[in-house]
Amino acid sequence: GSGDLHAEVVVLGSGPGGYSAAFRAADLGKKVVLIEKYASLGGVCLNVGCIPSKALLHAAKIVTETEEMSSHGLKFQKPEIDADGLRSWKNDVVKQLTGGLAGLAKQRKVTVVHGWGEFTGANSISIETEDGAKTVTFDQCIIAAGSEAVKLPFVPHDDPRVVTSTGALELDPIPKRMCVLGGGIIGFEMATVYDALGSDVTVIEMMDQIIPGCDKDIVKPLQKRMEKRMTIRTKSKVTEVKSGDDGLTVTWEDAKGETTTETFDKMLVAVGRTPNGKKIAADKAGVQVTDRGFIEVDHQQRTNANHIFAIGDVVGQPMLAHKAVHEGKVAAEVCAGEKRAFDARVIPSVAYTDPEVAWVGMTEEQAKQQGIKIHKGVFPWAASGRALSNARSEGITKLIFDPEDDRVIGGAIVGTNAGDLISEVALAIEMGADAVDLGHTIHPHPTLSETVNFAAEMFEGTITDLM
Ligand code: FAD
């Protein structure tokens, strides 16, 4: 039809993986078409994920920290929570970033087509746009179709009081009684927000700890602080959710087989995300999709079809924006003929809860399970001058070393700003740094970054004054 396009590289989906791939391919001289269903670019991360959740978590931290300062000689009045005001500020933050992306696409002469795209052949995609169907033919394609929230068959998802993360970010309304099904990163971040904004929150998690996957010792200070503010039930399985006039009646079973039934005004279902691989007619292009909807790729992000690549959430775990961005750049560079492969040693994970928890590389549990011997250096923040001055000394910094050569192979941090601090550990692992390297690098005083330096010194036995 009219307005049909040809691209050297077409990118399907404009999340962090997709826009990074599109921009990198354009910078390398490729003629790029970027396809996105929604009017705004940025995918889940910018629109309904990383960014809006962090804006609300920032607000939550201000509320809880000002509450806590009241016992240290600084009394604030109880905050007036204006959900409309908060929502509109959060939306402005998102708009600034997505608007910025649209500008960057234009600068690079990336053609953006808005509409749902599906493969119609090995070298063509058809897009349902507002002005009818459009066809893009391509030489190479990068699939960046992302993921969506998992829904549960026994939960009445058509009840507006039941939301996934996208609905939860709308704060509409902030309920009196809030149930969060799933104590993973997304569930616990939103629990933190709703608690600070005044809801009575109950988190129900099936595993034996919140933030499954993270080091147990590291999760403890977070759990301890939050148990003072909300109800946390681990090893508990929700078995029934019923819609009623007075709310959502939720039944769960604990490890002893005892059941509890309680009524809530709102429920967030945060039990994981499922890839969008099955929705794009990948078979028409000869691209294989697994039963679960993932697209398998090699270390160059190439699918089973030689000219089609895939990146981000749709290729598998961990479903994180920084992984998607890295993969996007690899795919774009391989498309442009560069010798590039995904060879990152580690990918950090962060829960932006309060305190934050962050981990990278080998965890103590993994080492135990795999029968790998490790050495460790642990520094409690109760001995950090900066953490004490921040009135937040509950943190812990833990480093894991290879016992053969003392190289850093993992790290986990709980405490304020743990997400920023973990980057140093990731760099240490990538560079093959050892305990002496971290111990001898001069860190600015007084900072939380010193806790990484101190954890290395704790292991080396070279620590002198704790401050
Ligand atoms: P996505 O961001 O999922 O984007 C895919 C895009 O493709 C979407 O815009 C979709 O509309 C479009 N699309 C898909 N198929 C088609 C099609 N056929 N036609 C047209 N358009 C299509 N990760 C972090 O690293 N840090 C965080 O703090 C963090 N917080 C999060 C908080 C929440 C509440 C959620 C839900 C997720 C969070 N994540 C976080 C995860 C992060 O958002 C994802 O890992 C990331 O967005 C994945 O990027 P992606 O490029 O693979 O795809």
Boltz pocket constraint, residues with backbone or C-beta under 6 A from the ligand:
constraints:
  - pocket:
      binder: B
      contacts: [[A, 12], [A, 13], [A, 14], [A, 15], [A, 16], [A, 17], [A, 18], [A, 35], [A, 36], [A, 37], [A, 38], [A, 40], [A, 42], [A, 43], [A, 44], [A, 45], [A, 46], [A, 48], [A, 49], [A, 50], [A, 51], [A, 53], [A, 115], [A, 116], [A, 117], [A, 118], [A, 144], [A, 145], [A, 146], [A, 147], [A, 165], [A, 166], [A, 186], [A, 276], [A, 279], [A, 280], [A, 311], [A, 312], [A, 313], [A, 314], [A, 318], [A, 319], [A, 320], [A, 321], [A, 322], [A, 323], [A, 324], [A, 350], [A, 352]]
      max_distance: 6.0
